[in-house]
Amino acid sequence: MPRDLPLGNGAMLVNFDSTYTIRDIFFPHVGTENHVLGHKCRLGFWADGQFAWSYDDQWTRELKYRSETLVTDVSLSSEKLGISLRVADCVDFALPVLVRRFTVHRGTKRDVRVFMALDLHIRGNAIGDTAFYKPDLGALVHYKDDRYFLYGGIGACGAVDAFATGQKGINNQEGTWRDAEDGELSGNSIAQGSVDSCMALHAPVSDSEEIVLYAWLCAGTDMDAVTRLHERVRADPDLFLERTRHYWHLWVNKEETDFGPMDAALIAQYKRSLLTIRTQIDDGGGILAANDSDIQAFASDTYSYVWPRDGSLVAYALDEAGRHELANRFFEFCGQVIHPDGYFYHKYNPDGTLASSWHPYFFEGRPRLPIQEDETALVIWSLWHHFDRAREIETIRDLYAKVIIPGGNFLSGYTDASGLSKASFDLWEERWGIHAFTVGAVYGGLRAAANFANAFGERTDGARFDAAAVRLQETVIERFFDESNNRFARTFDCDRNANLTPDWTPDSAIAGLLFFGLIDPNDERFATAFDGLFERLWVKTDVGGSARYVNDYYFQQSSDIANVPGNPWFICTLWRARYAIARAKTIAELEAAMPLLHWVAQHALPSGILAEQVNPFNDAPLSVSPLTWSHAEYITTFLAYLDKLSTLSVCPACHRPTYMREHRRLFEEHRDAAHFIADS
């Protein structure tokens, strides 16, 4: 089930699913120590002897954010219960606390009760947890070791109106949430082992005014920490909602970009993508791929890891959007985890330790380097882009010796006699071989390493890296391109004896040859091949979108590969848009990318969240949601469109651009009228 509403601040991340149920709580790192693990922290309502949880079918739900913030704007209504309410939630921008405000609309005079159940698995398991009620605080507390969670609120009595703690999952006990369904709670004040808790806030509804209730969940490493935070929030919970709303509004509007021809829906998606990415970044610098724990049902693992590839491409988007400080932290993280021999392993935990992997060190009787080489290349490629945009020379000073030179040495040395990269795993993490996307990334990484070396005056290294890039480029064009059939190989499969066999399956990852500079998008020799590639991968249903590759098995929904080569991926659809942008020589040609940007915004969840992929028949999100890379690719494509527009919109009188996205609105009134672009 997708995570429609992620809320976070870099130390705490809370995910709500499509039924407005809390399913994940991460603390004190984004991506590790999920204290809920996909279980349900339920929200329920009782009125006139009837009860319903928010995930029951009787509810009409609208799950959105307040515009340009990380504060929710949720509407819930149930005709059966006769209840309608509006809820605002936030994770404070600086402190580890979730604050919730429930506004119950006026109606028939009666007693309404709001129940919140907390089903924690502290540190990822339910062994040895304790839950208790603390009367001097009027709150429930869960703890284990140095992890504390305090659930407080303001109901009719000025605090929590009712509570219960109990065991779950043992002795046929489901949990205290079952106790809530009769509208009453037992008042049991402590439980240990596998436990949960539930609290109630009473709302005496009248026909004359709305009732406002508050709840909050404080996280900390000891009792004093959560107590102090509880007392601060209890004094004025609205303050935390308001300050968080203002903070994120300032953050997302840091640079008042001139968005030119982009309409309100595309601009809103751009800003939502920036905010969503921020929720998926740990304060320690790790950029997490996704934090949707439901994927465990498919693979017995999650996406809650730092892939150097995903992180590099997200950092690229952040730098394009002017969020250099977040990209900077990611590159510092990379400097801490890179192998002394100059490469990155498969993926890492947010604390920098090595994460789980399915890449073998030993295969078919021989040792194997368990890497995806593109990940090493993309860190260096993105780091050069970061340096070019942010000019963070002090950061580069440290990373030059840690990452750039060792990485450049690895990329230039991990080759065969022809200069072609040796085998590794592909970016889809499915195949061992030499891949189009990988060699494209390696080319970009080598060019970036050469740029750094030359900038630092180390011309010998610069020349060596450049020579390796040129040799790789020549070999790739010779080996990967089939001129007679106008197509590129996606991979050369490599057997145990290093024999290479081309795989001609149409795969969107072939576009990696374009994005990192190995092939010029305007080289007409290859135009037919790329046009045909993207056409073959288009999903021919009412949903549309571009598939990863032909006959993609991952969450496959149809065997009709002629019409449904795979599920539509946001990333791959945006790659098609980026190709159109790169090829455009006129504004009319550039506009070919606009429907693809609109496709993304239209197929996002109502909250603006982008999944990894969607169902080709009913548009439902598939796999994880949100996928950080999907949002990053939207930002990159959105800004690439505007940048290309600035090169194509030239004043015939003075030959200056009539549009430049970096112009700030503050200065627009001083621009020459001849350089103003009309809305039409």
Summary of the structure (lengths in Angstrom):
residues: 680
radius of gyration: 26.8
end to end distance: 41.1
largest distance: 83.1
contacts: 2500
relative contact order: 0.09
helix: 37%
strand: 25%
